[in-house]
Amino acid sequence: MSWFDFVILQSSGQGGGMIQLLFFGGIILVFYFFMIRPQQKRQKDAKNFQNDIKKGDLVVTVGGVHGKVFEVLDAEIILDVDRGTKLKIDKSALSLESTKRVNQEEKK
């Protein structure tokens, strides 16, 4: 008798509820560690990135606008996109992944 046969036989009796409970508990744990926790980490990293922006940083918005930070306000930044052309945007419009990629390409 294999382990799988043993589990099948046990589930038909009184112990089936406990095995199902363990199975669903395992699914919840896997869902948490592979879906929820990484998303929370990405949100935390994006929030830290937005709070750590300083004058002179090269950034990219979620809309694809590239520029250099001219001034940092409370919830917005003034972005210098071309010689003298400035845009006022929300900090939440900054893209962490795109900014990292552009800054890595600049260093090469």
C-alpha positions in Angstrom: 0.0 0.0 0.0 1.5 3.3 -1.1 1.2 6.6 0.8 -1.3 7.9 -1.7 -3.6 4.9 -1.2 -3.3 5.5 2.5 -4.4 9.1 2.2 -7.3 8.1 -0.1 -8.5 5.5 2.4 -8.2 7.9 5.3 -10.2 10.6 3.5 -13.2 8.3 3.2 -13.4 8.0 6.9 -13.5 10.4 9.9 -10.0 11.8 9.2 -11.0 13.3 5.8 -11.9 16.6 7.3 -8.5 17.0 8.9 -6.7 16.2 5.6 -8.8 18.7 3.7 -8.2 21.3 6.3 -4.4 20.8 6.0 -4.6 20.8 2.2 -6.5 24.2 2.2 -4.1 25.6 4.8 -1.2 24.7 2.5 -2.9 26.3 -0.4 -3.4 29.5 1.6 0.3 29.5 2.7 1.5 29.0 -0.9 -0.9 31.8 -2.1 0.4 34.1 0.6 4.1 33.5 0.0 4.0 33.6 -3.8 1.3 36.2 -4.4 0.5 38.5 -1.5 3.9 39.0 0.1 5.9 39.8 -3.1 3.2 42.4 -4.0 3.4 44.0 -0.6 7.2 44.2 -1.0 6.9 45.8 -4.4 4.5 48.4 -3.0 6.8 49.1 -0.1 9.8 49.5 -2.5 7.8 51.9 -4.7 6.8 54.0 -1.7 10.4 54.2 -0.4 11.5 55.2 -4.0 8.9 58.0 -4.1 9.9 59.3 -0.7 13.7 59.2 -1.4 13.6 61.2 -4.7 15.9 64.2 -4.5 16.9 67.0 -6.8 19.0 65.9 -9.8 17.7 62.3 -9.9 16.9 60.9 -13.4 13.4 59.5 -13.3 10.8 58.0 -15.7 7.0 58.3 -15.2 4.5 55.5 -15.7 3.5 57.4 -18.9 7.1 57.1 -20.2 8.2 60.7 -19.7 12.0 60.9 -18.9 13.4 63.8 -17.0 15.6 65.2 -14.2 14.1 66.2 -10.9 14.2 69.9 -10.6 12.3 70.4 -7.3 10.7 68.1 -4.8 7.4 69.2 -3.2 5.2 67.3 -0.7 3.2 65.1 -3.0 4.5 66.4 -6.4 7.8 66.9 -8.1 8.9 69.4 -10.7 10.4 67.5 -13.6 12.8 69.1 -16.1 12.1 67.3 -19.3 14.1 69.6 -21.7 16.1 72.8 -21.5 13.7 74.9 -19.4 10.6 72.8 -20.0 9.3 71.7 -16.6 6.3 69.5 -15.7 4.6 69.2 -12.3 3.7 65.6 -11.6 2.6 63.5 -8.7 5.2 61.3 -7.0 2.8 58.4 -7.5 3.3 58.7 -11.3 7.0 57.7 -11.0 7.9 54.2 -12.2 10.4 52.4 -10.1 11.2 49.7 -12.6 11.6 52.0 -15.6 13.7 54.4 -13.6 16.0 51.6 -12.5 16.4 50.3 -16.1 17.2 53.8 -17.4 19.7 54.5 -14.7 21.5 51.2 -15.3 21.7 52.0 -19.0 23.2 55.4 -18.2 26.0 53.8 -16.1 27.1 51.5 -19.0 
